[in-house]
Amino acid sequence: MKEPGVNKNKLRKWLEEEEEARRIRREMADWEYINKQPPRIREALKYYIETGDIRRASKLAGLEIEEFREILRKARVPVIV
């Protein structure tokens, strides 16, 4: 009998894609720039790199999403959808 709910293959693929996006964000990020930021911005950038959650990261930074996107650009962190 087949289990209802999440298709395990789809879940596995989604998890692999999330890990790949995380790896790309980590590798492309300008860590020197990130580490020079004020603590609140720095931690929000790290949070975004690890989770990809731009809404929560911008709230953690205390910025509007567009302002946070500008900082992401300066930090060379790609926004992967």
C-alpha positions in Angstrom: 0.0 0.0 0.0 1.3 3.4 -1.0 1.8 6.0 1.8 -0.2 9.2 1.4 1.5 12.6 1.5 4.9 13.7 0.2 6.4 11.8 -2.6 9.9 10.8 -1.3 11.6 11.3 -4.7 10.2 14.8 -4.9 11.3 15.5 -1.4 14.8 14.1 -2.0 15.1 16.2 -5.2 14.0 19.4 -3.4 16.5 18.8 -0.6 19.3 18.3 -3.1 18.3 21.5 -4.9 18.3 23.4 -1.6 21.7 22.1 -0.7 23.1 23.1 -4.1 21.6 26.6 -3.8 23.2 26.9 -0.3 26.6 25.7 -1.7 26.4 28.3 -4.5 25.5 31.1 -2.1 28.4 30.2 0.2 31.0 29.9 -2.6 30.0 33.1 -4.4 29.6 35.3 -1.3 32.2 38.0 -0.6 33.0 36.9 2.9 35.4 39.8 3.5 32.6 42.3 2.8 30.1 40.3 4.9 32.4 40.1 7.9 32.9 43.9 7.8 29.2 44.6 8.2 27.5 45.6 11.4 26.5 42.6 13.5 22.8 42.7 12.6 23.4 42.9 8.9 26.2 40.3 9.0 24.0 37.8 10.8 21.1 38.5 8.4 23.4 37.8 5.4 24.6 34.6 7.0 21.0 33.6 7.7 20.1 34.2 4.0 23.1 32.3 2.7 22.1 29.3 4.8 18.3 29.4 4.3 17.5 31.4 1.2 14.7 33.1 3.1 15.0 36.7 2.0 11.9 37.9 3.8 13.1 36.8 7.2 16.7 37.8 6.6 15.6 41.3 5.6 13.5 41.5 8.8 16.5 40.3 10.9 18.6 43.1 9.2 15.8 45.6 10.0 15.6 46.5 6.3 13.0 46.5 3.5 13.5 43.6 1.0 14.8 46.0 -1.7 17.4 47.5 0.7 18.5 44.0 1.7 18.7 42.9 -1.9 21.1 45.8 -2.5 23.3 44.6 0.3 23.2 41.0 -1.2 24.4 42.5 -4.5 27.3 44.2 -2.8 28.1 41.0 -0.9 27.9 39.1 -4.3 25.4 36.7 -2.9 23.2 35.3 -5.6 19.4 35.3 -5.2 18.5 31.8 -6.3 14.9 31.0 -6.9 
